[in-house]
Amino acid sequence: MATTMIKRKNVVGNTGRYLSEVWSELKKVQWPSREELYAFTVMVIVAIVAVGAYIGVLDAVLSRISDHVFRLGG
């Protein structure tokens, strides 16, 4: 029973130490400015729209090609 209590205290102590170390590391992070964050967000949205449009066009083209091929075979 004593070893169980020691293990529990050790887990609590390790968790506290871990959270303390995480907090100290987060203080060292150089966070982006509001302008940088806005610019990166716009870039991500533009990239998502561009990739989505590319996939949509590719899907439409391949769909027409496969329809044409299956009509010839059937």
MOHUDA-V849607 format. One record per residue. N is the residue number from 1. RES is the residue in one small letter. SS is DSSP state (A for helix, B for strand, O for the rest). PSI is psi in radians with two decimals (* if undefined). Layout:
n: [N:N]
res: [RES:RES]
ss: [SS:SS]
psi: [PSI:PSI]
//
This chain:
n: [1:2:3:4:5:6:7:8:9:10:11:12:13:14:15:16:17:18:19:20:21:22:23:24:25:26:27:28:29:30:31:32:33:34:35:36:37:38:39:40:41:42:43:44:45:46:47:48:49:50:51:52:53:54:55:56:57:58:59:60:61:62:63:64:65:66:67:68:69:70:71:72:73:74]
res: [m:a:t:t:m:i:k:r:k:n:v:v:g:n:t:g:r:y:l:s:e:v:w:s:e:l:k:k:v:q:w:p:s:r:e:e:l:y:a:f:t:v:m:v:i:v:a:i:v:a:v:g:a:y:i:g:v:l:d:a:v:l:s:r:i:s:d:h:v:f:r:l:g:g]
ss: [O:A:A:A:A:A:A:A:A:A:A:A:A:A:A:A:A:A:A:A:A:A:A:A:A:A:A:A:O:O:O:O:O:A:A:A:A:A:A:A:A:A:A:A:A:A:A:A:A:A:A:A:A:A:A:A:A:A:A:A:A:A:A:A:A:A:A:A:A:A:A:A:A:O]
psi: [-0.63:-0.66:-0.55:-0.74:-0.69:-0.74:-0.71:-0.74:-0.66:-0.71:-0.77:-0.74:-0.74:-0.67:-0.76:-0.75:-0.73:-0.85:-0.64:-0.75:-0.68:-0.79:-0.72:-0.61:-0.66:-0.50:-0.44:-0.25:2.40:1.76:2.55:2.67:2.97:-0.66:-0.75:-0.75:-0.73:-0.79:-0.76:-0.66:-0.76:-0.73:-0.72:-0.76:-0.74:-0.74:-0.71:-0.76:-0.74:-0.79:-0.69:-0.75:-0.74:-0.81:-0.68:-0.79:-0.78:-0.71:-0.76:-0.77:-0.84:-0.55:-0.76:-0.69:-0.79:-0.63:-0.77:-0.77:-0.76:-0.50:-0.64:-0.64:-0.42:*]
//
